[in-house]
Each structure stands twice: as structure tokens, then as C-alpha cells.
């Protein structure tokens, strides 16, 4: 199917309470810390699990693999990830409670203003000081400062990483690799204190979807694994502890023959200094004076497959939420988001392993943008 972008409407981010940014502030509010846009029952302790890549559309489609999560779907909140629907940006919103235009983690690969080079906000290799790049306080910082024992459970390499320091600083860190070990570490941490917030991250579903595709047998098997462990976690939590399960984005599969490489396409490369973002959500940093021509060229070639906007148009339509002055130069001169199952890459700046991934995300389709919030009140509050 091919349709013009004037007939296919984007799933716009919901930065006023219907998005991922509202989850952690609302859980903190249920513990008596600050306020949040989502009304949750009070609790003394809380566990929040972020399952990377568990989009709402995928969960509904593959719910046969997840009996525990399926039972929660009737009461699920259908949230929006934000733009771009990618991990670094979503974790920024989740961790700070702010839209991308405020926290400033505006994509997978972004230009550092004034340096003329891209850096990867997920790996943070060669990136700026995380506290300078993202200076706003995090929800975990505020919760810990209020006297709630606050813990993050994730792989050891997350401890002190750039993204952790930018978006999730403030929590004590417990390292664990296997999901079973992370569940055990979460249970240990949440039982230790009478007031506690524990954040558990699991990224293997996203990784499986990237490598094998989100429609694959392997993706379903990983969802089964997650579902079993989440049930075990739920069964063993203290009675005054709530459980919240969320995701950072969804995913779709993009065939290898549905991709264009800017490195080998002179027309699309003309006037473009750097190709930032990712395959489904590109940010084009243009040569001086070339932005209007680049916009026209990309619209002419790819306008039937996606939404292609100038920076000013994307900001004006609220894709990034209200944008602070310090953040504006990080956004590309031209912003591209596809609604058809296609993608554009640049093999000059994208690693070969990334170019070979089947599952992709980043755009404003329901499959990529819609994420679940599955919440169980503390049993003492039910």
C-alpha cells in the first residue's frame, strides 16, 4: 500500500499526560513524591519494569504468548512513546518526565551543535558531558531526595553510562544480566526498605526483534520468557508494593530491499552535511542555504511514503513537545518519519550491524508509537 502523507495522519506524541513521560512521575506521586498526570492508588513501595520494544500493537497481536500480561490488557493504558520512538529519546522522557524538546535527547544519532559531528545518544561514545547535555533533574533523583530508597536494576555496563547519567541518575545501582537474576535483584531491593522504588530494565525483546524481526518465532519465545518472569515478580512482591510494566517504543519489520542508502544516492545526498536519526526517523543536517532544496527533493522522492517536514514545521506540530532554545540546534533542518514499511540509511555513518537489522522503529505509526502501561495496584490497596 502506498498513500500520500496528506492522507495518512501521524500518531502524534501526547506530552500532556498521555505519554511515556507521565509514567515515572505518577508512580513517584503514588509513593507521596511530587505529582503526576496519571491517577494511581497510593503505595509504600513500587516496581517499574521497562520492556524495551514491547509496543502495544505487538502485545495485542502476540498476546497468546503472554497470559500474565494478557490478563492486564483490559485495564491497560494506551500511551504514546514520543518522537522519535527510539530508546534514547524515550528513556530521556521516562527518566525526566519531560518531552524531548525539554530534556534534549532528540534522537538516536544527533549533531553536537558547533562541532559538525554526530554522536550516538544510546551508546554515548564520544558524547558530551551527560549532565551538561541533559541538565534537568530526573524523577529518580527527586524520589531519592524525598527519602524513598531508589534502585535501578540493569546490566553492569549501564552503571555510569552516558545515557544513565543523563536520564536515570539518582538511583542506587544493582547489576544483573539474566532476567531471572534481575527479578531476584528487584525483589531483594524492594523488600529491603519500607519505602522503595525499583526500576528494572529488560532489553532482550528489542534485541530479538531487531535481529530476527518482531514477527519471528524468536520474538514470541522471548515474550513468553518475559511473561513468566513478570508473573513470578508479581507473585512475590510485598503486599504494599505496586507493579507497573511499560515499554519505550514498538517495532515493525523493514525488508532489506525496501531501504535506500544515501551514500549511493546522489540526489538525496545533495545538500546534506550529516544524516542523523535512524532508518525510520531521519534528521538531515543541511549545508548552509540548502535546507529548502533538500526538503523539496526528499518530498518529491519520498513524500508518498512518509511525513517530511522542516525543523520549524516539526516543532510547530508538536513532534518534540515545547522545545527549549538550547535544544533547537540539535534537531535536523529536515525531519523525516515514514509511514510505509521503508527506510533510508547512510552507510557512511551507520554501523554495518545496524544496517543489517530487520526490526526497526522511530516513526509515528501506531506500531512504533503506541506503548502499553500495565499497572497492578499494591494488593493492600485493591
C-alpha positions in Angstrom: 0.0 0.0 0.0 1.2 3.5 -0.8 -0.5 6.6 0.3 0.5 10.3 0.3 1.4 11.8 3.6 -1.5 14.2 3.3 -3.9 11.3 3.6 -2.1 9.2 6.2 -2.0 11.0 9.6 0.8 10.6 12.1 0.2 9.3 15.6 1.2 12.5 17.3 3.0 12.3 20.7 1.0 13.0 23.8 3.2 15.1 26.0 0.3 16.4 28.2 -0.2 13.3 30.3 -1.0 10.5 27.8 2.6 9.6 27.1 5.5 7.7 28.5 6.9 10.8 30.2 4.0 10.7 32.7 4.6 7.2 34.0 7.5 7.6 36.4 6.3 10.9 37.9 2.9 9.2 38.5 4.4 6.2 40.2 6.5 8.6 42.4 3.3 10.5 43.2 1.7 7.3 44.4 4.6 7.0 46.8 4.0 10.5 48.1 6.6 12.3 46.0 5.5 15.2 43.8 2.7 15.0 41.3 1.9 13.0 38.2 -0.6 13.1 35.4 -1.9 9.5 35.9 -4.1 8.7 38.9 -2.5 5.7 40.7 -3.5 4.3 44.0 -1.2 5.1 46.9 1.6 2.5 47.7 4.5 2.3 50.1 6.7 0.6 47.5 6.7 0.3 43.8 8.4 -1.6 41.0 8.5 -0.3 37.4 9.6 -2.6 34.6 10.5 -1.2 31.2 10.5 -3.9 28.5 12.4 -2.4 25.6 10.4 -2.8 22.3 7.1 -4.1 23.7 4.8 -2.0 21.6 1.1 -2.1 22.3 0.1 -3.2 18.8 2.7 -6.1 19.1 1.4 -7.1 22.5 -2.2 -7.2 21.3 -1.1 -9.2 18.2 1.1 -11.7 20.1 -0.8 -11.8 23.4 -1.2 -15.6 23.1 2.5 -15.8 24.2 1.9 -13.7 27.3 -1.0 -15.0 29.5 0.0 -12.8 32.5 0.3 -9.6 30.5 -2.8 -10.5 28.5 -4.9 -10.6 31.7 -3.9 -7.0 32.3 -4.7 -5.7 28.9 -8.4 -4.9 29.7 -7.2 -2.2 32.2 -4.1 -1.1 30.2 -3.4 2.5 29.4 -2.5 3.0 25.8 0.3 5.6 25.9 2.5 7.3 23.2 6.2 6.9 23.2 7.1 10.4 21.8 9.2 11.3 18.9 11.4 9.8 17.7 10.1 6.5 19.1 13.6 5.3 19.9 15.2 4.1 23.2 17.5 7.0 23.9 14.7 9.6 23.5 12.1 7.5 25.3 14.4 6.8 28.2 15.0 10.6 28.4 11.3 11.2 28.6 10.7 8.3 31.0 13.5 9.3 33.3 12.9 13.0 33.4 9.1 13.2 33.0 9.8 15.8 30.2 9.3 15.8 26.4 12.3 15.6 24.1 12.3 19.3 23.4 13.0 19.9 27.1 15.3 17.0 28.1 17.2 17.4 24.8 17.7 13.7 23.9 16.3 14.2 20.5 17.3 11.1 18.6 19.4 8.0 18.1 22.2 9.9 16.3 22.3 13.7 16.6 24.7 16.5 15.8 26.6 18.2 18.6 25.9 21.9 17.8 29.1 23.7 16.8 31.1 20.5 16.3 29.8 19.3 13.0 29.7 15.7 14.0 27.2 13.1 15.1 27.1 11.2 18.3 25.0 8.3 19.4 22.8 9.1 22.4 22.3 5.4 23.1 26.0 4.3 23.3 27.2 7.9 24.2 30.6 7.1 22.6 32.5 10.4 22.2 29.5 12.3 23.6 29.4 15.4 25.7 29.1 15.5 29.5 25.7 13.9 30.2 24.8 16.4 32.9 25.5 19.3 30.7 23.7 17.8 27.7 20.7 16.9 29.9 20.8 19.2 33.0 17.2 18.7 34.2 16.7 16.7 37.4 15.5 13.2 37.0 12.5 11.6 38.7 14.8 9.1 40.4 16.8 12.0 41.8 13.7 13.6 43.2 12.4 10.4 44.6 15.6 9.5 46.4 15.9 13.1 47.7 12.4 12.6 49.3 13.7 9.7 51.4 12.5 6.8 49.2 15.1 4.1 48.6 15.5 4.2 44.9 17.2 1.5 42.9 17.9 0.7 39.2 18.4 -2.9 38.1 20.2 -3.4 34.7 23.3 -4.9 33.1 26.6 -3.8 34.7 27.6 -1.7 31.7 24.6 0.6 32.3 26.2 1.7 35.6 27.6 5.1 35.0 26.9 5.0 31.2 26.2 8.3 29.5 22.5 7.6 29.0 22.1 6.5 32.6 23.8 9.7 33.9 21.8 11.8 31.6 18.3 10.4 32.2 18.3 8.0 35.1 20.8 9.4 37.6 19.9 9.4 41.2 19.3 5.7 41.9 21.5 3.1 43.6 22.6 0.5 41.0 22.3 -3.3 41.1 23.9 -5.2 38.2 22.4 -8.4 36.9 22.4 -10.0 33.5 19.8 -12.8 33.1 16.2 -11.7 33.5 15.8 -14.2 36.4 18.7 -12.6 38.2 17.2 -9.1 37.6 13.9 -10.2 39.0 15.7 -11.6 42.1 17.7 -8.4 42.5 14.5 -6.3 42.2 12.7 -8.4 44.9 15.7 -8.1 47.2 15.9 -4.3 46.7 12.2 -3.7 47.2 12.0 -5.8 50.3 15.0 -4.1 51.9 13.2 -0.8 52.8 9.8 0.2 53.9 9.6 2.9 51.2 11.1 1.9 47.9 11.1 2.5 44.2 12.8 -0.1 42.0 13.3 0.3 38.2 14.1 -2.8 36.2 15.2 -2.6 32.6 15.0 -5.5 30.1 16.3 -5.1 26.6 16.3 -8.6 25.1 12.9 -8.4 23.4 14.1 -5.3 21.4 17.3 -7.0 20.5 15.5 -10.1 19.4 13.1 -8.0 17.2 16.0 -6.2 15.6 17.9 -9.3 14.7 15.1 -11.8 13.9 12.1 -9.5 13.3 9.2 -8.7 15.5 7.0 -11.2 13.7 9.5 -14.1 14.3 9.2 -17.2 16.3 12.1 -16.0 18.4 10.3 -12.8 19.4 7.3 -14.8 20.6 9.6 -17.1 22.6 11.3 -14.1 24.3 7.9 -12.6 25.1 6.9 -15.9 26.8 10.1 -15.8 28.8 9.4 -12.2 29.9 5.8 -13.1 30.8 6.8 -16.0 33.1 9.3 -13.8 35.0 6.9 -10.9 35.3 4.3 -13.3 36.8 6.9 -14.6 39.3 7.9 -11.0 40.2 4.2 -10.0 40.7 3.5 -13.1 42.9 6.5 -12.3 45.2 6.2 -8.6 45.7 5.3 -7.2 49.2 1.6 -6.5 49.7 2.2 -2.8 49.9 4.0 -2.8 46.5 2.6 -1.8 43.1 3.8 -3.1 39.8 4.0 -1.1 36.6 5.1 -2.5 33.2 5.8 -0.1 30.3 7.7 0.0 27.0 9.7 2.6 25.2 8.5 2.0 21.6 7.1 -0.6 19.3 8.6 -2.0 16.2 7.9 -3.1 12.6 10.0 -5.2 10.2 11.6 -3.5 7.2 12.6 -5.7 4.3 16.2 -5.3 3.1 15.0 -4.4 -0.4 12.8 -1.5 1.0 15.8 0.6 2.0 17.7 3.4 0.3 21.3 4.2 1.1 22.0 7.9 0.9 25.7 7.1 0.4 24.9 5.7 -3.0 22.1 8.2 -4.0 23.5 11.5 -5.2 20.1 13.2 -5.5 19.2 12.5 -1.8 22.7 13.3 -0.6 22.8 16.6 -2.3 23.0 19.5 0.2 23.0 17.2 3.2 26.0 17.5 5.6 25.0 14.8 8.0 22.3 12.1 8.1 21.2 11.8 11.7 18.5 9.9 13.4 17.8 6.4 12.2 16.3 4.4 9.4 12.6 5.2 10.2 13.1 8.7 11.6 15.9 10.7 10.0 17.2 14.2 10.8 19.0 15.8 8.0 21.6 18.5 8.8 22.0 20.5 5.7 24.7 22.6 4.1 24.2 26.3 4.6 21.4 27.6 2.5 20.4 24.2 1.2 17.6 23.2 3.6 14.8 24.3 1.3 16.2 22.4 -1.7 16.8 19.3 0.5 13.2 19.5 1.8 11.8 19.7 -1.8 14.0 16.9 -3.1 13.1 14.5 -0.3 9.4 15.3 -0.5 9.5 14.8 -4.2 11.2 11.4 -3.9 9.7 10.0 -0.7 6.7 12.2 0.2 4.3 9.4 -0.6 6.0 7.1 1.9 6.2 9.4 4.9 6.0 12.8 6.5 8.9 15.1 5.5 8.9 18.4 7.4 11.2 21.3 8.0 12.6 21.7 11.6 10.2 24.6 12.1 7.2 22.5 10.9 8.0 19.5 13.1 8.5 21.7 16.1 5.3 23.7 15.3 3.3 20.4 15.0 4.5 19.3 18.4 6.6 16.4 17.4 9.2 17.1 20.1 6.9 19.0 22.6 7.9 22.5 23.6 11.5 23.0 22.5 14.0 24.8 24.7 16.4 27.2 23.0 19.4 25.0 23.9 17.8 22.0 22.2 16.7 23.6 18.9 20.0 23.3 17.1 20.2 19.5 17.9 17.1 18.9 15.6 17.9 18.4 12.0 17.0 21.1 9.4 14.7 18.5 7.8 12.9 15.8 9.8 11.7 12.6 8.1 9.3 9.9 9.5 8.0 7.1 7.4 4.5 5.5 7.5 5.2 2.9 4.8 7.4 -0.1 5.5 10.5 1.5 4.1 13.7 3.1 5.4 16.6 5.3 4.5 20.1 4.6 5.7 23.5 6.2 5.3 26.2 3.5 5.3 28.9 6.2 5.8 27.7 6.9 9.4 25.7 3.9 10.3 27.5 0.8 11.6 27.1 -2.4 9.4 25.5 -4.3 12.2 22.8 -1.6 12.4 22.3 -1.6 8.7 21.5 -5.4 8.8 18.8 -5.3 11.5 15.4 -6.4 10.4 13.1 -4.9 13.1 13.1 -1.1 13.1 11.3 1.8 14.9 11.4 5.6 15.4 8.5 6.8 13.4 4.9 8.0 14.1 2.9 4.9 13.1 0.7 3.1 15.7 3.0 0.1 15.6 6.0 2.2 16.6 4.4 4.9 18.7 1.8 3.2 20.9 3.1 1.6 24.1 1.3 -0.1 27.0 1.2 0.8 30.6 0.1 -2.2 32.6 -0.4 -1.4 36.3 -1.3 -3.5 39.3 -2.1 -1.6 42.5 -0.5 -2.8 45.7 -2.6 -5.7 47.0 -3.3 -3.8 50.2 -4.9 -1.1 48.0 -7.1 -3.4 45.8 
